């Protein structure tokens, strides 16, 4: 059984459990008398390629945001490879790397400069402001996190729900959503129900997805948990249409019973030109180290003021209002995003460099970045669709797709496709980490039309 298929992945083999395992309680799988053993099947592919590790990094030259080649030159990504998986664990541009290095060096050489972490109040606020400006949201509505998964857990773990309340989600969600909801259900008796938004991702439509979801809402539904762009298929959910449909449901409900729309926005944020509040969701959770090409280990949860009022803070904040409340013995008073930003010490050099990542993207233009992603994705889908042995999984219409492009090569396992693209064509790609796995590409600001065409030619070679 395949447990993970993203770059490095493992197969989980089931074998009879030994008496020693049974006594110790090790490796049990639902009491079936089996032991699970993880076996790494795909070691680092790059290790098999001579000279990869020793290559000199790229990334330099004058930054001209109007010149795509100059934009690409700001990244240290190997220039002799086409990077169609860069969005998974992004490599930040030079200005961001320099900001990270500067903060790290100062923290390492004289941490007293930052007064035992109190500086995070200032630099964290700058990160909030930068993300808010880019997302079109008030900074005080943004809770800083270390990842999208942390943001998702923060929201679903803290929502005020009672036993018997229902969360409506879909089978298309990533692990982070499904597992957060499973944990919540197990702990508090919240019912989690799924509805498929489409049968064939390639033919998914706005109308069908919205109608299926609306029909599935019941009188017990309190939360709808969705993903904006499905990482397993590339389908883009019409969040605005869903929000409008739920608004009609909520018009007849009291505030306590309103259905909250919560969205995992990882693969839409910074790939689409949309203000987050304009989507109509109540909560939006994402990372900043994917399509934004920000520092690794950064993310946030945005919520409307009304939505935040239905969340109990799960982790103490290190914000000034929180500390003031503690010192005075009163409940803290402050912006909801600030009060729900988990406290403690983080990778501060990365978090504090977030404004540089936003500045880099805004210099290019959010609309130009989105257009660049869309144009290359369209070019790639058209090229793949013309190949006889390739089945395009992602819808061709930009109305219901974004930057993620998924496909299948008849008769060739996805892992083999990815390995051969890397070894034979110097093209980096990936596979989707789901039970039904596809080959996945992500054209972005670090790829260009020539590389898209090169990828299509390489895929044609499988025929």
N, C-alpha and C positions, 0 to 999 in steps of 0.2 A: 504494500500500500504506500503510495507516495505521500509523504508528509510535507515536503517543501520543495519547490522547484524554481527558486529564484537565485540564479547564479551559482551559489553553493547550495546543494540540496541533498537530502538524505532519504533513503528508503527505510521504512520501518518493517522489519521482518518479524513474524510471529513464530515462536518456537515453544515447545512444552516448558513449563516453569519447573525449576528444580525444587526439591524439598526445602533446600536452604533459602531459596528466594521466597517460597511460600511462608516459611516461619518468620522471616525478617520483614515480610510485607513489601518486598522489592518487585518492581516491574509488573504489578498486577494490572490487568485490563478488564475491569468490570467483573472480576471473579470468574473469568472463563478458563482459568488454569493455563494462561499463556504468559510468556515473557516477551517483552518488546525489546528489540535490539536495533539501535540506529546504526546504519552503515553508510558512510559517506561514499556516494557513487560518482559525484562530480567534484573532484579536487579542483583547486584553482586552475582554470583553463590557461591562464597566462603563464603558469609555471612550465607548461609544455612548449612555450614559444621562446626560442632563443633570443636573447638580447632585450627582452621587454623590460625587465627590472632595471637594466643598466642605462636605459635611454635617458637622455637629458630632458628635463621638463620644458614645456613651452610656456607661453604666457608673458607677454611684454609688449613693448611698443606703445605708441601714443594712442590713447582712447578717443576715437571719433565715433560717437554714438550713432551717427548717420551712415556709417560704413560697416556693413555686416562682417567683412573680413577683419576690420579693426576690433569689432566686438568679440569675434571668435579668438583673436590674438590675446585677449586679456585672460584667457583660461590656460591653466597649466596642463590641460589634457593633451595626451600624445597627439601631435599633428598628423602622424602617419596612420592613424586609425579614425574611422567614422564612428562617432559616439552616439548610437541610438538607444542607449540605456543610461545616459547621463542623468536623466531626471530621477532615477531611483535613489541614488545617493550622490547628490550633486557635488561637483567640484566648484567652489566659488571663484569668482573673478579676482584679478590681482588686487584691486582696491580693498576687497573684503579680506583676502588673505593677509594683506599688510596690516589692516586694522586688528585682526585676530592676533597676529604676531606682536603688535605693539602692546596690546593689553596683556598678553601672556607674559611678555618680557618684563613689563612693569610689575605685574603681580608676583613674578618669580624673584625679581631683584630687590623690590622694596614694597612688600605688601602693606606696610603701614601707610603708604600713600592713599590707600583705599579705606582706611579707618575700619578695619575688621569687617569689611563687607557692606558697611553703611552706604558706600558709594553706589551700590546697586539701586538704591532709592532714586538716585539721579540718572544713572545710565539706563536702568530699567525703564524709567519714565520716558527716556528718549527713544528706547526701542518700541514702547507702546505707541508713542506719538508717530513714529515712522510707519509702523504697520497700520495704524489707524488712518494716516493720510493716504497710504497706498490702497487700502481696502475701502476707503470712503466711509469710515466709521469713527465715532468719537473714541479717542484713546481710552477713556475710562470704562468703555464697554468691552475692552480686550483683556483677557487673562493670559499672561505669558506662561508658556509651558515648554517642556523640553522636546516635545514631539506631538504629532497628531494623536497617537495612541494615548498619551497622557491627557490630552484635551478631551478625547472621547470618554475616557474613564472618569475624568473630573465631572463631566456633565451627566452621564448616565448613572454614575454612582451617587450623585448628589441630588438628582431630581426628587421632589417630594411626591412619592407614589405610595399608594396603599395596596394591601393584598387584594388581588382581584382586578386591579387596574391593568390595562392592556397596553403593551407597546407593539405597534405594527411595524414590521420591517420586511425585508425581502431576502431571498436566497442569494442575491447578487452581491451582498455586502462582504467586506474584507473581514478577516479574523478579528481585528480589534473591536469592531462593532458587535459581531456575534458573541464574542467572549465577554465583553463588558455587559451585554444584556443577559447572558447566561448567569454570570455572577450575581447580577442584581436580582434575577428571578429566583435563584437558589437561596439568597439571603432574606428576601422579603416577600416572596409569594407573588411577585408581579408576573402576569401572564405575558409571554412573548409569542407572537404569531407572525407567520410569514406569508407573503403573497408574491408570486412571480409577476414581474412587470412585463415580461415578454417570453415567448417560447424560443424564438430564433433571434439572437441579437442583431443579425445583419438586416432584419426587416422591422426592427423596433420603430415605433412612431410615438410622437408626443401624445397624440390623442389616446392611443391604446394604453400607454403607461399611466397617464393621468386617470383614465376611466377605471382601470383595474384597481388602482390604489384607492380611489374614492369609493368604489363598491365594497371594498374590504373594511372600511371604517365602521365600527360599531358604536353603540352607546357607551361601551366601556373603554374605548380607545382614548388614551390620554397623550400618547407620544407616537409620532411617526418618525422612524429612524431610517434615513436614506443616505446614499452616496451620490454625489453630483456626477462624477465620471467614474464608471466602473473600471477598476484596475484589471479585472479579469476578462473584459470584452471590449472596452473602449466606448461603451454606450454612455451617452450623456443624458441624464435624467432632466426633464423639463421642470426644474425646481420652482420656477415662477408660476407655472401652470398648476402645479400641485398645491403651492401656497394659496393661490386664488380659490382652488376647490375647497381647501380646508377652511378658508375664511368664511365661505358660505355655510359650512358645518358649524363653525364657532359662533356665527351670528345668532344662533339659537341656544347657546350654552352660557352658563354662568362662568365667571373667570376661573374658578377652581377646576372646572371640567373642560376647559379649552384644550384642544389638541395642539400640542407643541410640535413643530416641525424642526427636527434636528438633522443637520447635514454634515457628513464627512466630505470636506471640499478639497482634499489633497491634490487630486489630479485636474482640478479646474482652476484653483487659485494660481494666479500668475501665468496661466495658459489662456485664460479667457479675459476679455476686457469688460468686466462687470464689477460695480460696487457691491460689496457683500450684502449690505442691508437691502439693496434693490432686488435681491433674489426672493425676498419675502419669507425667508426662514426665521425661526426664533433663535436657533443656535447654529453656529458654523464653526467647525473644528478643522484645523489643518496644520501641516508642518510648513516651515519656511526653508527647508533644505531640499526641496524638490524643484519644482518649476521656477521658483523665485531664485534658485541658485544661491541661497543664503548659507550661513554657517550651519554645519551639521549640529544636530541636537537643539534645534529651535523650532518653536511652533506656538500656536495660540488658539484660544477659544473665544469667539465673539458671541455675545448674546444681547438681545434687546433688554432694556431695563425691566420690562414686565416679565420677560422670561427668566432673568437672573433672580427675580423675587421668588421663583418657584424652585430654587436650588439651595440646598444646605451646603455650606462650605465644608469640604472634606479634609483639606490640608491647611494648617495655619499659614496665613500670609506673613511675610516679613515687611509689609508695607508700614508706612508711618501711621496711618489710622489704626491699624491692628495693634501696633506697639503702644500707641497712645491709649487705646481702650484697655489694654492689659495693665498699664501703669496706673490708670485712674479707676480701674475696677468697673468700667462701663462697656457696653457693647460697642464695637468699632463702628464708626460712621465714615463712609467714603464711597468712592466709585465701585460698582459691583465687580468690574473686571479686575481692578486692583486688589480688592479684598479676596478674590477667588484665584489669584495667582499663587500657586504653591510656593511656600517659603523654603528656607534652607539655602544651602550653598549649591550653586549650579556651575556649569562651565561658563563662568562669567565672561571670559574673553570672547567666546562665541556669541553669547547673547548680546553683549554690548556692541558687537560689530554689525548687528542687524541693520542699523541705519545706513551703513555703507551699501549693503545689498539692495535696500530699497532705493537709495540714491542712484545706483547703477541702473536699475530697471527703469526708474522714472526718467533718467537722462535719455534712454532709448525711446521711451514712450510706451505706456501700457497697451495702447491700441496697436502700435507697430509690432510689438512682441507677439500679441495675439494673432495679428494678421500673418506674421512670419510662421508661426506654428501651424495655423490653419492652412496656409498655402502649401506648405511642405507635406502636411498630413494628407491633403487632397491629392497632391501629386503622387504620393506613395500609394494611396489606396487605388487610384486609377491604374497605376503600373502593376500592382499586385493582382488586381481583378482581371487583368488581361492575360495572366499566366495560367495555362491549362491545368497544372497540378497544384495550384494554390487556391485555397478557399478563404476568402476574406470574411472574417468574423465581425469586424466593426462596421457599423452602418456607413455608407459612403456620404450621406448627407451631413454637412456641418451642423445642421439643426439639432441632431441627436448624437453628435460625436465631437471630440476635441482633439487633443494631441496624441492620445494613446491609440495605437493601431495594432490590432491582433489578427493573426491568420493561422492557417494550418497548411502544411505541405503533405499531400496524399502519400501515404506509405513511408513517411520519414518522421521519426519521433522529434518532438520540439527541441529536446536537449541536443540531439544530433545536429539539427539545423543551426542552433546557436553556436555549437562548438566548431562546426565547419565554416560558418561565416567569419568567426574570429580567426581561426587558423589559416584558412585559405584566402580570405578576402580582406582581413583586417577591419572587420565591421563588428562592433560591439552591440549585442542585442540581449534579450532575456526571454524567459518563459514566465507565464502567469502562475502564481502560487496557489492554485485552486485544484479541486478534485479533477475537474476537466481543464487541462492545461493547454494553452496556446502559445505560439511564438509571439513576442510583443516587442514593438518598436515605439520610440518616442522622439520624433523630429522636434527640434527646438532651436534656440538661438546659437547652439554650438554645432549645428549641422547646416548644410546648404543643399541647393537643388542638385548640384553635381553628385553629392554623396547620396542623395535620394535615388538618383538614376543608377548609381553604382550599386546600391542595395538591390534595386529591382533586377539588374543584370545578374547579380549573384544569386538571387532567388530563382531566376529563370534557369540557372545551371542545375537546379535540382530536378528539372524535367528531362 
